[in-house]
Amino acid sequence: MPMNAEDIIRLIKDGIKDAEVELIDLAGDGDHYEAIVTAEAFSGLTRIKQHQMVYAAIGERMGGELHALKLKTKAP
């Protein structure tokens, strides 16, 4: 079963306290999303570390309930 967009946003915001999240359903199927995440916590980190923070916030749901997530991360 696809993951609800609001649940994805909540998980990211819970895991990265200052995050602003924009979520786009890429395929209209509730299973393929793009997340644009802006957070002060990303300052000074490589893009890889930023993405790892997002994936850690989503946890084990990535690859299961959430099939595909395209990420764009940045510091404000």
N, C-alpha and C positions, 0 to 999 in steps of 0.2 A: 504494500500500500504506500502511495506517495506521501511525502512529509508535507505538512501544512506550512505555508510560507511564514506565518506568524510565529510558528514554533522555531523555525530556523533563525529568524531575527532575534527572538528571545534568547535562544542558546548563545548566539554570538554576543549579544549585549550583556548577558549574565557572565560570560567568560572574559569579556574585555570591557570593563566597566564604563569607559568613556567613549565607546564606539558609536558611531553613526552608521546605520546600515541601510542601503538601498538594495532591494531584491527584485530581480527581473526574471519572470518565467520565460525561458528561452523557447520552449517547444509547445507551450500551452497545455502540457500534460501534468504539471505539478511535480515533475520528477527531474527536470533539467533547469537549473537556475544559474544566474550570474549574481554574485554579491559584490557590491562596491562598499568597502568598509574603510572608514576614516577614523583614526584613533590617535590621540597623543601618545599612547603606549607604543606606537610604531616608530616614534622618533629615534633615529640613530640605528635602527635595525635594518638588516638586509631584507629584500623582498621575500626571500625564502623563509626567514625567521618570522616575518609578518604573516605569511600564509600558514606556517606551522601553528601560530597562535590561534588563527581562525579554525583550523582543523581540530586543534585540541579542544576548543570551545564546543564544537559540534560533537566530538567524541565518536563513539562506536556507531553512531547513526550514519556516518559517512560511509558510502559503499553499500549500505543496507537500505534503510528507509530513504535515504537521500542518495540517488544514483549518480548525479553529476553536478558539480558546483564549479563554475568558472569564477575565479577571484581577481579582483582589482583591489589592492590595498594601498593606503597612503596615510601619511601624517598630515595634520592640518597645516 
